[in-house]
């Protein structure tokens, strides 16, 4: 069967049109509130990003007609909303946000349609893992705080001059690629089990050891840097991928027990963990200092009501870090519970497509990679939204695709690009790499 | 209501309705995909036949992960006329017989030198033993796994 080279992608086109309507209406609303009228320059940024995604849609029709039709519209929808929210909540970052959004479209296009196959990633899994650990290590020594942050804030940034990025974001992607490669090499052995004691079969320790070392090193570095959200995310990704590949509940049980032990130890020995737990359980008694952000976030969410105050009419700017960690609170305030639930459902669509792509992948490495990327995105959303809603202790990570943040947005775009690439059945010939 | 308020209401409604239209379209696509999968299912069933997967190949040239599609009677051994030929010195010429009987799979040691194990339990020669989907069968230095996707055993 010769693969079709071109083809219309009607579902992608229709979804993209809906996404464009949402993004343009969202961009027009704040201008109406502010000036009482909408001039073309108010919609310029959103239109530029939408045009970039439309171009990507045409390129997909041309080069990858079989690829998944949901990913590009999802990115356009989140991109448009993010642009509008950041322009209003953090006007200083508006230009940078537009630049990052356009770069993200480019990143998706290069990863999804470019010459690099996923098997190249598979081949360099150990090099990537070493580079990732080295990167986090270098940050430990030479890292700096985000611009304008208070003294003593976690030093998570690496960069020269005004250019900077967050290595923990890169680490997430590196860990997923490494795990997919490592688990794919040894799947039968990992699920087989090791020595027996009575009727209990122990996990196959020799094969889990390198995995544990990789995870342990990255977690240690992130905990030392006090980047608890990223550490939690890396742990969740590892556990999720290991369980998917082996279906062994005992491995999960052991890992969760270790996690509980670690959490209790850190609660007693690390001030930041104890503070986070305390303000999670009772933010109100510390509402003017440690719990200020949490309380303001809850007030913002509550003031949204069912349909929200309307975009441009709320006061989410009061919440600290509203354009990054707390962007979901801004969505909930201005779009209400109806809009917040819709955004959650759209994230659900993304997770559904991710796992569909994993199920349809031709090679087991691709399947593990797609599942890992989906798990990573889904857990990141759950961790930060759960933190915003006080369902779990707040740990500062970005909300994928919506928060302002160059490193986060680019890495999420690469994840989406990889999902698109894996979903192209015609692009990957079978066999090859052993 | 002033014209601006009306426009604002329109913009707000468009955002929310658009978001839900997006989710609705996705739901419709999911429903269509499921319906197509259900129609295609009977045709694909033949692909889910029982098979043996090599976990450890011993000195034979079978790589781990190699799969043997198998019929209802499977002769396993080193001789060339077996259904599954394993060229390993620890495998006897006629090592074992795997057969489907009474809705299950049974394996019998045909008097091999190095024996047959199911999930690391050594079998007595001439005594057939039940093998379920997912079980590991050891023959000398070779280990195989029986997989039959249609059975939930």
Interface residues (C-beta under 8 A of the other chain):
Chain A: X11 X14 X15 X18 X19 X21 X22 X25 X26 X28 X29 X32 X33 X36 X37 X69 X70 X73 X77 X188 X189 X192 X196 X307 X308 X310 X311 X312 X335 X338 X339 X342 X343 X345 X346 X349 X352 X356
Chain B: X4 X7 X8 X10 X11 X12 X14 X15 X16 X18 X19 X20 X21 X22 X23 X25 X26 X29 X30 X33 X53 X55 X64 X65 X120 X136 X145
